[in-house]
Amino acid sequence: MTTPILPSTFTFGVATAGFQIEGGYNGPGEPTNNWAPWEHEGRVEPSGDAVSFWTDFEAHLDRAKAIDLDSFRLSIEWARVFPARGEVDHSVVEHYRTILQAIIDRGMTPLVTLHHFTHPGWLPVEFWTLPESPETYLEWAKFAVSTFGDLCSTWITTNELNIYSVNSFFTGIFPPGWRGKFASAMASIDHLLTAHVLAYDAIHEIQPEAVVATNNYSLSIYELDRMPLDLLVARREGIPEDGLGTWLAMRRRRHNDLVPNGPGKIYPVVEEALRKIASDNVDLASALPRARRAIYQSRHDCTLDVAQLDYYAPVAAEHIVIPGTRTTGGRNVLPARFLWDDRPDPEMFTTYCIEARDLGLPLWVVENGLCNRVVHARSYPRADGWTRPKYLEANLHAIGDAIARGVDVQSYFHWTLVDNYEWGSYEPRFGIYGCDRPRGNRITDLDAMGIDSAAAYRSLIHELRASREHSSGA
């Protein structure tokens, strides 16, 4: 495999999220978020201490530094800073400042997410379906940037607004667990995208040099993936508000031409059915009305500074399986595929990067990772034989292929540093480093499959940097 040539400014990092790594949420006397009802009802595994980042962040950051990373993505948790409405926990503010400074002291740049699938428990669990949600979030965003802006200038307003909305209000696998509520899912996307636009304007007023974006989960259903990002750049492209329907239809055709319907005979049929459900329920001429209004009233022609994508398994139809299908460690009784069965597809990764070029912005890959399963301290390798070193090499080469085709990819963030809380369970493991939960959340040198993935990532980084320097020297 030929070593790709990356640009001189290319950066490598890892991505994390506060609720998934910090610990100390939703228990007695602890701050609560929208996952608290499900934890208390036993619908999901309690998050507990997570991987103890809140109390042991130095050890985590030392691990990140040992890989020789440039960047560290984390979230500052609204629920922790504001444990009650209107009440700031100043000790939490100082602790987050200490964490940000520790990242900087290790030669890494913090990339901060302001909403990563969680909001305070004192807000309704269905918060993002409510009309007041964008303005309520805006106050949090302004506080956060005013408070932490001297230590950070790169911000993600809302993480994967598309998949958060789908999982919360359509598939029901996130709280509040609503199923089949397509209109509610679209309302949530509308409000989250509106919140991004309002926050974009506010952040640039407070911090003109800031880089502000929102990242989507790569998904084959246009209305639930690329459409929001296309809206954010439409005004810069000279598209009038009353011409959006025609323009979005053209963008949808390109998206559908690029993204396959899945392998075999069944997946294409399912994929077409899913795309029809979306198109039947979304009028491109009028979809996401509040976000459109905010976009065209903004002081900025484009309310996105860089394009960002999270790439895992984009074909929607492949996430549906027949109950009883064999999975790692047993059989799956659910109709939804487990994360450790997601099919790696580096070639499609290159395709998604190429499509992102249409946004006319530099591209950051802010999440990409491989999952395996751990049950009661027993680790299972993946059924398809993929390992993290193989996955990292294949996907970094996929980025190299995109760069060779003219895509301005500038950053890569691997999900994640240490095995963490994957939204209701500790069975899915994505970490470069493993976590021995039975023995006090001890971080292990090897990943959950017993492989030194940290050394593999570090070696790839050094190899790619060397190839870059050799190319520039030549």
SETOR-623700 format. One record per atom (N, C-alpha, C): residue in one letter; z, x, y. Coordinates in steps of 0.001 Angstrom, whole numbers, plus 500000, padded with zeros to 6 digits. Layout:
<nodes>
aZXY;...
</nodes>
This chain:
<nodes>
m500000500853498804;m500000500000500000;m500000500888501245;t499008500754502104;t498892501584503294;t500001501248504287;t500616502298504844;t501687502082505821;t501095501555507115;p501560500393507596;p501006499844508836;p501463500645510050;i500710500538511121;i501063501175512376;i501657500113513299;l502908500307513691;l503574499366514573;l503562499898516000;p503630499019516995;p503642499480518385;p504903500286518689;s504829501109519713;s505939502010520045;s507202501264520436;t507057500034520894;t508218499258521331;t508771498338520237;f508211498404519034;f508631497490517966;f510101497716517621;t510845496602517448;t512271496704517155;t512608496011515840;f513655496538515191;f514130496001513919;f515559495504514090;g515868494367513456;g517215493843513570;g517613493008512376;v518778492405512485;v519236491384511544;v519643490159512351;a519581489002511711;a519948487741512357;a521177487155511673;t522069486579512476;t523276485925511979;t523521484672512800;a524488483862512367;a524917482684513123;a526439482578513036;g527069482227514158;g528521482245514232;g529232481445513163;f528859480181512987;f529543479336512014;f529390479873510605;q528313480581510351;q528045481075509005;q528791482372508679;i529226483100509711;i529849484395509437;i531265484548509985;e531602483817511048;e532862484116511737;e534095483726510943;g534099482509510379;g535302481957509774;g536201481340510835;g537130480483510371;g538095479909511298;g537654478640511988;y536819477853511326;y536407476554511863;y536861475429510927;n537182474304511551;n537358473019510854;n538609472933509977;g539479473905510086;g540760473840509397;g541864473410510349;p543105473292509873;p544229472900510737;p544396473865511910;g544401473319513116;g544587474118514313;g543383474937514712;e542254474748514052;e541053475524514344;e540048474677515116;p539129475312515848;p538073474542516510;p537210473823515476;t536735472649515840;t535921471856514918;t534500471724515449;n533568471578514528;n532188471321514902;n531653470130514118;n530365469883514197;n529768468695513579;n529798468718512053;w530167469852511450;w530299469931509999;w531699469553509529;a532642469390510455;a534032469116510073;a534187467856509213;p533550466717509561;p533736465528508719;p533328465757507267;w532225466436507046;w531782466680505673;w532719467638504949;e533240468637505655;e534202469545505016;e535466468774504632;h535947467928505530;h537191467189505274;h537015466154504165;e535796465599504053;e535530464586503025;e535163465198501672;g535028466521501614;g534651467176500366;g533180467072500022;r532361466718500996;r530926466591500732;r530253467958500665;v530875468963501271;v530370470331501215;v531539471262500949;e531237472452500508;e532259473480500315;e532838473859501681;p534147473989501802;p534726474396503096;p534227475774503524;s533975475925504810;s533496477214505324;s534599478265505303;g535849477862505491;g536981478769505372;g536870479995506260;d537054481166505675;d536984482422506421;d535560482942506549;a534595482214505998;a533194482676505993;a533160484115505487;v532660485048506300;v532715486462505892;v533531487279506882;s534440486569507577;s535484487196508407;s534928488039509554;f533774487670510073;f533205488429511190;f534091488345512426;w534722487208512634;w535532487030513844;w536666488052513910;t537260488326512776;t538396489254512755;t537994490671512356;d536819490849511779;d536426492155511244;d535012492518511679;f534665492181512913;f533297492394513380;f532921493867513423;e533901494742513649;e533593496172513731;e532953496660512431;a533512496234511287;a532976496670509997;a531560496155509795;h531300494916510201;h529957494352510079;h528967495127510949;l529356495378512181;l528450496067513097;l528224497516512682;d529244498129512078;d529043499478511543;d527998499463510427;r528020498423509619;r527014498284508563;r525615498131509171;a525511497331510224;a524211497155510882;a523729498477511477;k524642499196512113;k524288500490512702;k523851501466511630;a524477501412510444;a524130502335509360;a522693502140508889;i522135500942509077;i520732500690508718;i519798501254509787;d520365501621510943;d519609502174512074;d518787501090512760;l519440499960513019;l518775498836513665;l518763498990515177;d517805498309515803;d517721498270517259;d518428497056517848;s518492495958517064;s518940494679517611;s519854493957516630;f520708493122517184;f521606492310516376;f521611490907516966;r521161489941516154;r521146488552516609;r522427487855516154;l523063487154517079;l524271486390516788;l524258485128517633;s525164484218517330;s525335483049518195;s526707483093518831;i526786482577520053;i528068482315520702;i528317480829520536;e529424480502519871;e529631479142519412;e530308478269520482;w529569477258520888;w530029476276521868;w531382475695521442;a531514475362520172;a532747474731519688;a533942475661519786;r533725476955519710;r534835477912519782;r535232478154521233;v534253478272522107;v534543478514523521;v535161477287524168;f534674476096523785;f535195474826524317;f535796474023523159;p537036474332522734;p537629473617521598;p537932472152521892;a537999471801523157;a538166470410523577;a537308470197524816;r536975468959525080;r536107468660526221;r536728469197527518;g535962470022528221;g536417470559529493;g537457471664529397;e537769472111528195;e538826473106527988;e538233474408527472;v538309475460528292;v537791476773527906;v538915477592527285;d538625478192526131;d539569479125525521;d539210480524526017;h539952481012527017;h539604482275527652;h539800483463526719;s540688483344525749;s540842484431524779;s539588484552523908;v538954483425523612;v537704483432522858;v536595484083523687;v536540483736524971;v535545484342525859;v535679485864525830;e536903486356525956;e537119487803525965;e536751488429524621;h537017487705523528;h536689488247522214;h535178488340522022;y534459487312522453;y532998487387522378;y532471488537523247;r533065488741524395;r532645489857525252;r532874491192524540;t533989491295523837;t534276492508523078;t533228492734521987;i532835491649521317;i531814491756520267;i530479492199520867;l530085491586521976;l528824491962522611;l528841493430523037;q529966493876523591;q530069495274524003;q530006496202522799;a530604495778521694;a530575496592520471;a529153496737519944;i528351495696520068;i526938495771519672;i526217496801520539;i526430496700521841;i525784497615522787;i526235499051522538;d527518499237522290;d528055500584522057;d527440501242520829;r526937500455519906;r526294500997518702;r524796501150518868;g524329501030520100;g522924501263520376;g522010500116520010;m522593498917519832;m521789497739519500;m521781496764520680;t520707496011520790;t520587494990521827;t520978493639521250;p521910492920521893;p522247491583521375;p521179490557521734;l520824489736520752;l519992488548520963;l520899487364520675;v521190486553521689;v522221485513521574;v521588484132521477;t522009483385520462;t521617481985520287;t522732481098520819;l522373480092521600;l523366479218522219;l523615477938521437;h522726477597520520;h522957476452519637;h522310476744518303;h523124477063517297;h522593477364515965;h523133476314514988;f522547475116515059;f522849473995514153;f524247473402514343;t525011473849515324;t526372473312515478;t526640472920516920;h527449471889517074;h527974471524518389;h529439471127518218;p530196471053519307;p531635470799519186;p531951469483518502;g533060469476517775;g533490468275517070;g533917467154517993;w534190467463519273;w534557466394520207;w533325465635520721;l532137466077520314;l530925465306520563;l530573464512519312;p529848463405519440;p529460462637518246;p528618463480517302;v528762463240516013;v528018464034515039;v526517463817515196;e526119462639515692;e524692462350515914;e524280462713517348;f525000463624517963;f524866463991519374;f523423464106519853;w522564464792519085;w521226465086519583;w520284463889519552;t520720462757519035;t519917461534519161;t520252460774520441;l521297461198521152;l521788460466522317;l521088460911523597;p520808459988524519;p520057460323525734;p520719461390526595;e522051461442526580;e522751462385527457;e522838463804526898;s522341464013525680;s522536465312525033;s521911466485525795;p520706466394526344;p520152467570527034;p520997468020528219;e521457467071529019;e522244467435530190;e523628467971529802;t524203467425528735;t525495467928528266;t525357469368527780;y524314469624527002;y524055470987526529;y523785471931527698;l523077471460528705;l522729472298529846;l523973472909530487;e525034472131530597;e526266472657531187;e526824473798530349;w526737473676529013;w527172474762528144;w526301476004528353;a524991475815528410;a524086476952528566;a524348477687529879;k524543476956530949;k524809477586532238;k526121478356532210;f527140477788531590;f528424478485531470;f528247479777530677;a527554479696529548;a527415480853528662;a526672481988529352;v525567481684530014;v524783482741530643;v525518483323531842;s526221482485532592;s527015482988533717;s528162483869533239;t528704483565532059;t529877484267531545;t529528485538530798;f528407485532530080;f528067486665529212;f526799487395529655;g526197486964530762;g524909487508531169;g524917488974531531;d526080489521531904;d526127490956532195;d526029491800530931;l526193491164529759;l526135491871528485;l524917491482527646;c524151490524528102;c522997490047527332;c521962489454528273;s520684489721527988;s519611489122528790;s518515488526527909;t518749488462526599;t517787487817525690;t518478486647525010;w517882485456525139;w518547484218524729;w517621483341523891;i518182482762522851;i517552481660522123;i518346480419522477;t517689479454523078;t518409478263523534;t518885477416522358;t517944477066521466;t518265476224520311;t517550476789519089;n518279476942518004;n517713477513516785;n517035476436515936;e515774476677515589;e515039475817514660;e515271474333514957;l514957473943516174;l515175472538516559;l514427471589515647;n513321472060515069;n512534471179514201;n513249470912512879;i513718471970512217;i514329471763510902;i515730471191511026;y516436471503512122;y517732470866512353;y517570469353512408;s516576468889513141;s516373467453513308;s515936466792512008;v515033467456511288;v514573466909510011;v515725466826509013;n516518467894508910;n517611467918507936;n518749466979508290;s518952466730509576;s520055465869510002;s519717464386509930;f518458464040510228;f518132462633510425;f516988462110509549;f516420462984508695;f515357462507507812;f515654462811506342;t515914464072506010;t516265464394504623;t517746464166504343;g518580464223505385;g520005463922505235;g520835465032504632;i520350466273504622;i521138467347504013;i522052468046505010;f521944467702506299;f522885468134507328;f523614466899507844;p524824467074508395;p525486465933509038;p524626465407510185;p524583464101510396;p525394463044509778;p524846462522508447;g523769463124507929;g523267462724506622;g522375461507506634;w521730461231507778;w520837460085507838;w519557460405507051;r519065459433506302;r517873459634505493;r516774458670505912;g515565459213506015;g514413458387506313;g514333457888507740;k515159458423508634;k515164457970510031;k514207458843510844;f512914458647510629;f511924459504511270;f512006459385512786;a512217458196513291;a512301458005514743;a513493458768515317;s514606458778514584;s515781459521515051;s515523461022515027;a514816461475513991;a514479462899513923;a513601463296515109;m512620462467515448;m511750462778516581;m512505462695517902;a513447461741518013;a514265461673519230;a515099462937519381;s515646463428518258;s516417464659518293;s515554465839518725;i514346465955518174;i513441467025518589;i513142466912520081;d512893465694520547;d512607465460521966;d513768465942522835;h514984465590522446;h516156465958523252;h516431467460523180;l516264468052522012;l516472469494521876;l515432470279522676;l514188469825522645;l513148470506523413;l513376470332524908;t513806469132525317;t514175468912526714;t515308469837527114;a516312469976526250;a517440470870526527;a516958472301526709;h516003472707525887;h515454474063526036;h514822474236527410;v514005473286527831;v513311473414529115;v514313473461530266;l515296472569530236;l516312472567531292;l517077473888531300;a517421474382530110;a518153475644530016;a517269476810530470;y515995476778530115;y515076477837530539;y515099477980532056;d514956476864532755;d514973476911534219;d516306477430534745;a517401476934534184;a518729477323534658;a519011478796534386;i518652479277533192;i518910480681532842;i518143481605533777;h516882481280534067;h516100482146534950;h516593482088536393;e517215481000536774;e517815480947538104;e519045481853538174;i519831481864537104;i521032482704537054;i520665484162536798;q519692484382535939;q519350485722535455;q517819485855535428;p517199486185536556;p515727486185536629;p515051487085535597;e515732488158535181;e515115489103534240;e515235488672532790;a515863487542532526;a516129487101531154;a514839486845530377;v514944487006529055;v513898486573528127;v514461485379527371;v513797484237527497;v514321482972526966;v513288482332526053;a513743481878524881;a512813481262523933;a513567480304523020;t512817479571522227;t513361478780521135;t512501479065519906;n513130479169518753;n512417479560517539;n512256478376516603;n511087478251516017;n510827477188515054;n510874477715513625;y511284476864512715;y511113477113511286;y509648476851510963;s508979477817510356;s507568477649510024;s507408476551508983;l506656475509509328;l506508474335508469;l505078473833508563;s504561473379507458;s503146473016507395;s502819471698508077;i503823470888508396;i503584469603509067;i503541469846510571;y502370469704511172;y502170470098512568;y503179469442513499;e503353468132513367;e504229467413514295;e505674467893514217;l506045468484513081;l507412468949512880;l507525470469512991;d506486471106513508;d506546472562513670;d505894472983514973;r504582473143514984;r503914473745516127;r503827472854517355;m503850471546517177;m503661470666518318;m504638470948519469;p505949471080519220;p506849471373520341;p506498472666521077;l506133473710520335;l505789474979520984;l504483474860521759;d503526474122521209;d502278473900521948;d502539473191523269;l503456472241523257;l503792471550524496;l504349472516525542;l505132473485525106;l505763474408526052;l504743475293526764;v503572475525526144;v502581476403526776;v501400475621527356;a501347474305527149;a500172473519527532;a499888473590529022;r500924473506529837;r500731473498531285;r500125474817531764;r500576475933531192;r500007477227531548;r498532477305531158;e498170476605530083;e496787476594529618;e495899475666530453;g496481475038531470;g495712474174532348;g495492472774531812;i496301472365530836;i496148471031530246;i496939470025531087;p496280469016531664;p497012467998532417;p497847467133531474;e498898466556532009;e499791465770531155;e499040464631530472;d498092464016531163;d497366462904530552;d496278463373529577;g496107464691529460;g495139465212528503;g495786465851527280;l497107465705527167;l497819466358526071;l497407465838524698;g497163464544524581;g496837463976523284;g495616464630522659;t494542464762523445;t493310465368522946;t493535466832522588;w494245467552523457;w494483468979523234;w495355469205521995;l496413468401521850;l497286468542520685;l496551468205519396;a495648467254519445;a494861466919518252;a494010468104517822;m493447468813518801;m492671470018518484;m493570471080517867;r494765471270518413;r495696472260517878;r496159471869516463;r496319470571516237;r496713470112514906;r495625470416513886;r494382470208514252;r493288470504513320;r493289471989512951;r493518472846513921;r493554474290513625;r494731474615512713;h495887474035512997;h497067474271512162;h496799473840510725;n496248472661510553;n495997472150509205;n494918472954508473;d493969473516509220;d492950474355508601;d493541475677508108;l494532476193508829;l495116477486508486;l496112477391507343;v496881476308507323;v497989476205506377;v497535475464505130;p497673476052503953;p497205475398502722;p498103474231502324;n497626473450501402;n498384472298500910;n499281472626499729;g499371473896499366;g500192474281498231;g499340474511496996;p499902475211495998;p499141475550494798;p499074474389493805;g498163474488492860;g498090473509491776;g497447472207492183;k497703471154491395;k497088469847491624;k498019468860492316;i499322468996492079;i500269468011492602;i500581468266494071;y500840469519494439;y501279469810495798;y500278469384496872;p498966469589496682;p498041469119497714;p498126467619497973;v498344466837496921;v498463465380497084;v499732465047497867;v500832465691497491;v502108465450498182;v502017465894499641;e501398467051499855;e501284467572501221;e500491466617502107;e499395466120501612;e498592465192502403;e499377463916502708;a500183463479501765;a501011462291501995;a502037462560503092;l502657463729503065;l503641464080504091;l502986464191505467;r501813464770505507;r501115464891506787;r500717463520507324;k500382462613506418;k500013461261506865;k501230460525507419;i502386460682506762;i503615460062507272;i503877460535508696;a503727461854508914;a503980462396510249;a502967461862511261;s501688461898510914;s500663461467511874;s500743459970512152;d501143459178511150;d501278457735511355;d502440457399512275;n503446458288512311;n504647458013513096;n504692458729514441;v503726459593514691;v503717460372515928;v502391460171516645;d502432459593517830;d501259459449518680;d501175460695519553;l500194461549519315;l500102462803520044;l499946462604521545;a499466461454521947;a499279461191523371;a500584460880524086;s501622460528523332;s502866460127523993;s504126460705523347;a503984461533522330;a505150462043521606;a506027462909522489;l507332462893522205;l508344463695522905;l508273463474524421;p508453462248524866;p508222461919526280;p509176462613527246;r510450462746526884;r511385463393527811;r511066464876527952;a510708465525526857;a510355466942526930;a509108467153527779;r508119466273527609;r506904466374528427;r507237466286529905;r508074465308530235;r508435465126531646;r509128466380532189;a510037466937531393;a510750468142531822;a509797469317531977;i508854469458531044;i507890470555531093;i507045470481532357;y506560469305532684;y505669469167533833;y506422469063535155;q507735468930535107;q508552468972536323;q509211470327536532;s509081471216535560;s509704472534535641;s509137473351536797;r509933474289537287;r509468475216538313;r508547476282537727;h508436476310536395;h507661477346535734;h506467476734534992;d505326477410535061;d504132476924534369;d504285477008532854;c505107477947532386;c505347478092530953;c506838478299530737;t507449477448529927;t508894477528529705;t509192478186528356;l508507479295528110;l508693480091526900;l508264481507527247;d509174482475527078;d508852483854527464;d508243484651526324;v508631484349525099;v508029484958523917;v507897483874522861;a506925484044521978;a506834483157520816;a507770483694519741;q508495482793519093;q509412483194518022;q509172482306516817;l509213482911515641;l509107482102514428;l510079482610513377;d510524481685512551;d511323481974511368;d510434481672510170;y510267482635509294;y509339482448508180;y510067482591506850;y510024481519506044;y510571481530504690;y509546480954503712;a509465479629503656;a508574478945502714;a507980477751503455;p506801477898504047;p506331476912505013;p505730475628504456;v505246475626503213;v504530474444502714;v505538473342502385;a505511472262503147;a506520471204503010;a506536470603501609;a505372470393501026;a505298469741499716;a506026470537498635;e506058471854498768;e506697472690497757;e508216472573497763;h508771471934498785;h510220471740498840;h510659470497498053;i509699469787497489;i509994468601496686;i509740468938495221;v510719468666494362;v510571468956492934;v511002467738492120;i510616467720490863;i511035466658489950;i512467466937489505;p513389465970489641;p514762466194489166;p514779466619487703;g515613467597487416;g515672468146486069;g514861469409485907;t514160469815486976;t513382471047486930;t514300472246486693;r513846473175485872;r514637474373485613;r514774475196486886;t515978475709487115;t516252476574488241;t517121477725487768;t517282478722488610;t518128479855488257;t519546479368487968;g520048479657486784;g521407479271486425;g521543477857485905;g520441477196485545;g520549475838485001;g519373474975485373;r519646473673485579;r518602472737485985;r518985472075487302;n517978471726488058;n518170471106489362;n518096469590489196;v519215468903489475;v519241467445489321;v518764466734490582;l518456467509491626;l518038466931492895;l516514466940493022;p515968466126493933;p514518466154494148;p514079467249495114;a515028468004495662;a514707469050496625;a514885470427495986;r513970471344496279;r514015472679495714;r515142473496496329;f515811474303495524;f516851475192496019;f516231476400496725;l517008476996497620;l516520478125498406;l516130479314497536;w516848479514496422;w516543480664495569;w515280480453494733;d514674479283494857;d513395479031494194;d512217479055495173;d512484479312496455;d511392479395497427;d510405480482497017;r509139480184497174;r508076481104496740;r507702482062497874;p507904483376497696;p507453484330498713;p505934484283498857;d505463484398500083;d504014484360500330;d503710485217501557;p503677486548501393;p503422487430502537;p502078487181503219;e501057486824502451;e499757486561503061;e499838485385504031;m500586484341503653;m500752483212504558;m501578483603505779;f502489484554505607;f503251485086506735;f502282485664507774;t501336486459507324;t500326486996508244;t499579485874508945;t499228484829508196;t498513483694508777;t499333483019509870;y500633482833509633;y501480482213510653;y501578483080511900;c501619484392511709;c501623485282512869;c500318485155513648;i499216485061512929;i497917484921513592;i497851483605514368;e498374482529513761;e498377481254514479;e499222481338515740;a500334482060515670;a501211482173516838;a500507482847518009;r499476483624517727;r498708484254518809;r498144483211519765;d497878482001519255;d497330480934520092;d498282480539521216;l499565480887521085;l500514480562522145;l500377481499523348;g499647482595523171;g499371483488524286;g500556484303524740;l501482484586523836;l502707485303524173;l502987486361523119;p503781487382523459;p504251488295522415;p505026487518521359;l505048488037520123;l505687487341519014;l506881488121518492;w508007487428518333;w509184487970517667;w509414487165516395;v509554487844515267;v509985487195514028;v511508487312514011;v512204486198514218;v513653486282514397;v514443485840513164;e513736485423512093;e514368485219510789;e513311485362509700;n513709486050508627;n512866486169507430;n513733486782506347;g513847486117505203;g514720486656504177;g514502486025502816;l515107486630501810;l514967486224500413;l516335485819499866;c516360484747499076;c517609484196498553;c517710484398497044;n518934484708496581;n519238484570495156;n520547483800495024;r520952483489493811;r522068482566493594;r523284483286492999;v524467482909493512;v525737483361492945;v526598482129492679;v527084481988491442;v527925480860491062;v529220481400490453;h530354481059491097;h531654481506490594;h531645483003490294;a531188483766491263;a531153485231491215;a530116485785490244;r529349484935489578;r528265485410488715;r526959485400489505;s526341486557489582;s525104486693490334;s523900486565489407;y522907485816489863;y521673485633489097;y520508486297489828;p519688487055489107;p518453487538489721;p517487486371489906;r516487486561490711;r515498485513490918;r514619485364489683;a514225484146489397;a513397483881488216;a512023484517488330;d511537484699489569;d510192485260489750;d510192486784489821;g511378487403489736;g511449488858489725;g511449489521491090;w511363488755492165;w511376489356493502;w512761489929493808;t512759491064494491;t513980491688494992;t513863491840496509;r514974492124497166;r514917492281498620;r514101493492499053;p514230494650498407;p513360495751498814;p511871495401498707;k511485494737497614;k510086494336497457;k509694493342498549;y510592492402498836;y510330491375499845;y510211491992501237;l511135492885501578;l511096493542502881;l509792494315503055;e509428495088502046;e508204495880502151;e506988494974502306;a506904493927501486;a505741493037501538;a505644492315502874;n506764491864503405;n506727491093504641;n506543491972505868;l507091493180505861;l506820494090506973;l505357494532506972;h504781494679505793;h503350494972505726;h502523493759506167;a503015492555505910;a502319491363506400;a502290491347507924;i503387491765508536;i503414491881509998;i502424492950510451;g502403494071509720;g501434495117510046;g500003494622509973;d499710493782508994;d498369493205508885;d498050492333510100;a499050491568510546;a498840490722511727;a498600491574512973;i499362492662513117;i499178493553514258;i497792494173514231;a497341494558513038;a496002495144512897;a494914494151513292;r495243492859513227;r494280491826513616;r494474491363515054;g495252492112515799;g495366491858517224;g496534491016517672;v497490490734516771;v498649489937517155;v499723490868517720;d500276490510518858;d501282491334519532;d502676491020518978;v502936491449517744;v504255491256517140;v505152492394517610;q506318492054518145;q507168493062518780;q508497493283518068;s508960492328517255;s510295492438516663;s510333491775515296;y511243492287514467;y511499491699513160;y513003491687512924;f513553490491512644;f514972490315512339;f515104489769510916;h515758490526510057;h515966490062508690;h517160489116508638;w517001488012507904;w518127487118507619;w518644487483506233;t519838488000506118;t520846488260507114;t521536489561506770;l522602489929507490;l523283491195507223;l524150491115505973;v525045490119505908;v526008489963504806;v525892488543504262;d525973488374502946;d525968487028502346;d526938486125503094;n526486484927503454;n527325484092504313;n527341482637503858;y527840481785504742;y527950480345504472;y526614479696504783;e525923479250503747;e524591478679503944;e524659477156504001;w525275476655505087;w525241475235505397;w525700474362504238;g526979474566503882;g527597473720502873;g527874474400501556;s527469475665501407;s527637476332500123;s527608477845500286;y528322478521499389;y528243479978499320;y527371480448498154;e526717479527497457;e525862479937496345;e524598480665496798;p523900480200497838;p522705480938498271;p523118482252498935;r522487483345498522;r522816484661499072;r521566485303499664;f521653485656500945;f520539486260501674;f520853487655502192;g522043488176501954;g522491489370502639;g521861490669502173;i521628491558503132;i521318492952502822;i522508493567502083;y523711493158502543;y524945493543501867;y525527492303501179;g526114492504500012;g526778491414499322;g528168491166499871;c528767490068499425;c530144489743499799;c530893489325498540;d531940490066498225;d532773489777497066;d533856488796497509;r533549487501497415;r534462486480497927;r535773486408497134;p535767486514495801;p537033486432495068;p538039487515495459;r537534488634495976;r538441489713496360;r538488489886497879;g538723488772498559;g538994488812499993;g537816489080500881;n536651488526500536;n535458488689501380;n535095490157501591;r535264490954500592;r534967492382500701;r533457492590500745;i532988493269501782;i531569493585501883;i531251494696500888;t530184494520500154;t529804495495499137;t528608496322499609;d528484497526499085;d527376498398499478;d526038497881498968;l526070497135497858;l524850496602497266;l524709495127497605;d523526494586497456;d523336493163497707;d523784492361496480;a523595491048496528;a524111490181495455;a523397490392494131;m522243491053494139;m521550491363492897;m521836492781492422;g522797493452493089;g523178494794492682;g522214495880493106;i521489495639494191;i520458496565494671;i520859497099496040;d520562498352496306;d520876498946497604;d519782498564498605;s519834497333499042;s518817496827499965;s518973497407501362;a520200497778501730;a520400498404503034;a519650499729503109;a519744500523502042;a519012501793502008;a517512501547502030;a517065500501501338;a515638500189501317;a515142499790502700;y515911498963503405;y515517498546504753;y515507499756505686;r516559500571505606;r516629501774506448;r515439502695506179;s515105502886504914;s513981503752504564;s512663503202505112;l512475501887505002;l511264501277505551;l511188501443507056;i512319501256507728;i512349501422509184;i511947502847509559;h512528503829508885;h512210505218509201;h510744505527508914;e510234504992507801;e508831505213507456;e507903504621508505;l508212503403508956;l507352502732509922;l507455503385511297;r508650503834511657;r508789504552512927;r508021505875512885;a508093506550511750;a507384507822511630;a505878507635511714;s505377506579511086;s503940506320511142;s503510505985512567;r504376505292513287;r504094504954514689;r504029506215515536;e505014507108515339;e505059508331516130;e503887509253515794;h503543509296514498;h502399510125514092;h501115509605514725;s500968508268514758;s499772507668515330;s499683507960516819;s500800507817517536;s500783508046518977;s500572509533519282;g501125510407518393;g500952511838518589;g499525512287518373;a498862511586517445;a497464511918517179;a496584511536518352;
</nodes>
